[in-house]
Amino acid sequence: MRPSIFRTHLCQSARLITAVCLAVPLLSACGGGAGSSSSTMNLGITDGPVDSASSVVVSFTGVELQPSGGGRSITINFSSPKTIDLIQEQNGNEASLLSGESVPAGNYDWIRLILNVAADGTVANSYIMINGAQDPLMIPSGAQTGLKLVQGFTMTANQVANFTVDFMLQQSITAPPGQTSGGAQDYILKPALRLIDDVQAGTISGTVALSTLQGNSACLNGYSGSGPLPNAHVYIFSGAVTPSGSLTPVVEPEITLSSSGSYSYSQPFLLAGSYTLAVACTSTSTAGTTTVTFLPTAGMTATVTANQTATVNF
């Protein structure tokens, strides 16, 4: 079953850390807890595609860092909330949360994105837009934890560290059947986030032949001839695996008809390493059951090198 905002989100328990699926490590180095020396942190936020939604707006009020060793956390409050439409931050675009922020050098246990969350779980000035209807976003336990990425990292003294948070909305937003507020469908945000050290990241891009898409009728079903295909994505899995609906992809970049007339995709912000890719085409039966077909079924492999682009054509 392919993750969808219209079905309950499934995430492999081995990859679930609190409310966050974290797929990559951060910058690592030796050193003790946060100390008196300083380093500079830049933090951006990007997004992968999400079916049907035209906007997913989230308002951030700050960032919190937890030094290792149990010391007091460091909170960086924004002078005014940063309200970001995550749908606009795709295909290599990113919005800035921190720019040139001076923080103590040393080891850290986690980073938290702070939101203005009410007691009922709704997030102020945050919403999802589907088919012209605007509905609030809810984050269970958001008032207590916000969006916490529990993963150690190190800020090296007198160095600049550039990180990007990939807000994987396709795997993050669910619409539990029958769960409504005031007659409107509730949308739950249980984020699947990747925090990426930009120095270690590369890109995979390529084209998808029309003949490949025609290999399964679901791939082009409902396509108007412009923009991204609604029922086809490229699934990118970590490591050498056989593509399966039971596996959670790292990311799912869109397939779009380019100005040159070819179907293409591009996925930046991938940690250096090996990956398996397949075109994934989804179809839904009259009973509401969704199936996913992978083309090719065995997948294609690629190796990502930092600051380089690997090409995989289907």
N, C-alpha and C positions, 0 to 999 in steps of 0.2 A: 504494500500500500504506500503510495506516495504521500509525504506530508502535505497537508493542506490547511488553510485557515478555516475550512468548512468541516473539518473532522478533528477528533481529539488528537493532539500532538503525541507522537510516539518518539521516544529518544532512547537509545541504548543506555541501560543503567550504568554500564561501565564508563560512559562518557558524560554522565550527568553529575555535575558538581554543584551542590545546592540547587539553584534554579537555573544554572548556566551550563550549557554544553561547551566545553572549552577544547578546541582541537589542536592548539599549538602552544609551544613553550615561548617564554619571553627571553629577552636578553639575559644571558647568564655570565657571571664572572665571580671571582673570589672576593671575599671581603666580609666585614662584620656588619652589625646592625647600623641603621641610619645614624650618621655622626654629624660633626660640625662642618666638614667639607661639603661643598655644594656641587650639584650637577644641574643640567638643563633638560627639561622634559617638554616635548611636543606630543600632543595627543589628538588624533583626528578620528572621525567616525564615518563609516561607509556602510553600504547596504547591498544585499542581493535582491533579486526580483521577488515579488509576492503576487500570486494570482488575484485578479479582479480588483484589487485596491488601487485607487488613483492617487491617494495620499495616505501616509502614516506619519502623523505629526507628534513628536515627543518633545517635552520641555524639560531641559536640564538646568539645575540650579547650582551645581558644583561637582567636585571630584574629591574623593577621600582616599588616602593612602595609609596602609597599616605597616609601620616598620616591624621587622622581625624582632623577636625577643620580648614581645609584650609591652612595648612602649606605647605612649599615647599616639593615637592616629593623627595624621596631618590632614586637615580639611581646607580645601581651596574653594571658597564660595565666589560665585560669579557676581559682579556688580549688578547685573540684571539677568534674568533667565535667558538661556540660549534655546530658542525654539526652532527645531530642525524638522523639515519634511524629509524623512529618510528615503522616500521613493526617488527624490531628486539626487541622492548621493549614490549613484550606481555607475558601473562601467569605468572605474578608475577615479571618479569624483569622490571627494571627501570634505566634510565640514570640520572646522577646527573647534575643539573643546579647550585645549591648552596650547598656548603658543609662547615659547621662551620662558616657561615657568621654572623658577629656581626652587629646587627641592634638596633636602639633605642627601648626601651620597650615602650609599649603603644598601643593605638587603631589605626587601619588602615582602610581606606575605600575601597581600591582596590589594586590589584597586576597586573602588565602588563609584559608580555614576549616580549622583544624587538627583532625585526627582521630587517634585512637590506632590506627594501622594496623600490623599484624604483617608480618613479612617475606613471608608467603605471600599478602598482599593482603587478608586478612580484617580487619574493623574490630571492635575490642573493644566488647562490649555493644551491637552493632548487628545488626539482622536484619530479614527480611521475613516476614510471616505470610500464607500463602495456604491457604485451605480447612483451617484449623486446624493446618497444618504450619509450623513455624518453621525457617527456613534462614538461614545467615549471609550477609551482604553482602560482596562482594569489590570492591576498588577497585584496578585495575592501576596501578602506580607511585604508589599512594596514600601509601606511606611517604616518598616523595621530594617529592611535589608537593601532597598533600592535595587540597583542592578550591580550585583557584586560578582567580580571575577576572581575566584579563589585560586591564585597561582603565584608562586614566588617569582620575584624578579630582582634585578640589581641595578641600581643607578651608580655608575662609575664616576668618581670625583673628577671634576673639571672636563666632563664629556657631555655631548648632546645626544640624547636618546629620542628617537622618533618612533612612536607606536601608532597603530591604527586599530580601532575596534570595528570589526565586521559584524553588523547587526543583521543576522541571517533571518529576515522576517518570514520567509517561506516556512521555516521550522519553528518560528517563535509565536505566531498568532493563531489562536484557535477560537472557534465559535461553538461552544458546547451545546448540543441539541437540547432545546427546551429551556435553556438558561437565559432569562430575559430580565430586564429592568424597565419598568414603566411601559411594557409592551414592546420594547425594542430588544433586538438580539444583543447579548453581551459578547464582547470581544476581549479575550484574556491574553495578556502579554506575559509569556514565560520564556524569557529570552534565551536563545541559543546564540552565544557570542563567541567570536574568535578575537583574541588580542595578539596582534602581529608586530614583531620587531621589523620595521621597514627595511633595515639593512640586510635582513635575511630573506626578503621576499622577492618573488619573481612573478611571471605572468604565463598563462597558457591561452593561446588564441588559435583560431582556425576557421575553416569553412565546413558547411554541411551540404553535400550534393543533393540536388532535388530528387535524384533516384533513390538516395538513402531515405529521405522523408517519405517518398511514395511507397517504401517497403512496408509501411503500416498505415492504414487509412486514418488512424487516430491522429497521426502527426500533423496533418494539414486540415483536419476537421475544424470548421468554424473560423478558419483564417480568412481575413478580409483582403489580403494582398499587400498590406502595409503594416509597419510596426512589428513587434515581437509575436512569434507564434504562440497562441494561447495554450496549446496542449503539448508542446515539445520544448524541452530544455536539454542542455548538456549536464549530465550528472558527473561530478568529479569526486571520486572516492580516494581516501588516503591509502597508499601502499598498493601492492599487487593483489587484487581481489577479483572475484567473479561478481559483476553487477547483480544486485538483488534488491527487491523491495523491502527486505528485512534489514538492510544496511542503511545507515544515515549518511548521505553524502556530505562532504565538507562544504560544498557550495553547489548551486544550480544556476549557472549563467543562462541568460536568454539567448534564443536563436532569432536573429532579425534579418530581414531582407535589406541588404546594404544598397547604397546608391549605385554600386557597380553591377547590381543584379544578382549577386551571390548571397546565399544564406550564410551568415557568419556569427561568431560568438567571441567573447574575450573575457578572461577572468584574471584581474590583477590581484595583488595582495595574497599570494600563495606562498607559504613557507617552503624554502628549498627542500626538495625530497622527491620521492617517487609517488605517482598517482595513476589511477585507472579511470578512464573516461568512457562514457557511452551516451548516445542520444537516448533520452527517455521520453516516450510518448504515452500519454494517459488517456483512458476512455472510461466513461461512467455508464453502467447499465441502467435500465429502467428501474431496477430495484435499489439504485443508489450505491452499488458496489463499484469501487474504482480499481482498475487494474493498470499496471505500468508495463510497457514493453521496451526492452533495451535493444538498441541497434548500434553496434553488433552485440550479440548476446554475451560474448566473451570479453568485451571491452577492449580498449586500446590503452597502452601505457605511455607515460611521459615522465621525464625527469625535469624538475624545475631547479634552475640555478639562480642564485641571488642576482637581482638587477638585470636579468635577461628574460627573453620571451621564447618559450617553447611552442612549436607549431604542431597541432594535431588536426588533420583533416579527415572528415568522414565521407 
